[in-house]
Amino acid sequence: MDFLKNLSEETQLILLVVVIAVLFVLVLLNNKRNKKLRYDRDKRHFTKNYFKKKKKQKDQET
């Protein structure tokens, strides 16, 4: 913590803004990744699932 005390107030403020910006970018990237993982699931596509299940039932009957 002595390192931060040795810096001027202006430098501390700039460092704080940079750290907040980096954290914000990390949150955005993680959110984008999570959306991609969540929206690519089969459960999100009702019509695809419906036709897959229908085809599977038809194949099992024959």
C-alpha positions as CSV (number, residue, x, y, z in Angstrom):
1,M,0.0,0.0,0.0
2,D,3.0,2.3,0.3
3,F,3.2,2.2,-3.5
4,L,-0.2,3.9,-3.8
5,K,0.6,6.5,-1.1
6,N,3.8,7.5,-3.1
7,L,1.8,8.2,-6.2
8,S,0.2,11.6,-6.7
9,E,-3.6,11.9,-6.4
10,E,-3.9,12.5,-10.1
11,T,-2.0,9.3,-10.9
12,Q,-4.1,7.3,-8.4
13,L,-7.3,8.6,-10.1
14,I,-6.0,7.6,-13.5
15,L,-5.0,4.2,-12.1
16,L,-8.5,3.7,-10.6
17,V,-10.2,4.6,-13.9
18,V,-8.0,2.1,-15.8
19,V,-8.7,-0.7,-13.3
20,I,-12.5,0.0,-13.5
21,A,-12.3,0.0,-17.3
22,V,-10.5,-3.3,-17.3
23,L,-13.0,-4.9,-15.0
24,F,-15.9,-3.6,-17.1
25,V,-14.4,-5.1,-20.2
26,L,-13.9,-8.4,-18.4
27,V,-17.5,-8.4,-17.3
28,L,-18.7,-7.7,-20.9
29,L,-16.6,-10.5,-22.3
30,N,-17.8,-13.0,-19.7
31,N,-21.4,-11.9,-20.3
32,K,-21.0,-12.4,-24.1
33,R,-19.5,-15.9,-23.5
34,N,-22.3,-16.9,-21.1
35,K,-24.9,-15.7,-23.6
36,K,-23.3,-17.7,-26.3
37,L,-23.2,-20.9,-24.2
38,R,-26.8,-20.4,-23.0
39,Y,-28.4,-19.5,-26.4
40,D,-26.7,-22.4,-28.3
41,R,-28.4,-25.0,-26.2
42,D,-31.0,-27.3,-27.8
43,K,-33.6,-26.3,-25.3
44,R,-33.8,-22.9,-26.8
45,H,-34.9,-24.2,-30.2
46,F,-38.4,-25.5,-29.7
47,T,-39.0,-26.2,-33.4
48,K,-35.7,-28.0,-33.9
49,N,-36.4,-30.1,-30.8
50,Y,-40.0,-30.9,-31.9
51,F,-38.9,-32.2,-35.3
52,K,-36.0,-34.1,-33.8
53,K,-38.3,-35.8,-31.3
54,K,-40.9,-36.5,-34.0
55,K,-38.3,-38.1,-36.3
56,K,-36.9,-40.1,-33.4
57,Q,-40.4,-41.4,-32.5
58,K,-41.0,-42.3,-36.2
59,D,-37.7,-44.2,-36.4
60,Q,-38.5,-46.1,-33.2
61,E,-41.9,-47.2,-34.5
62,T,-40.4,-48.7,-37.6
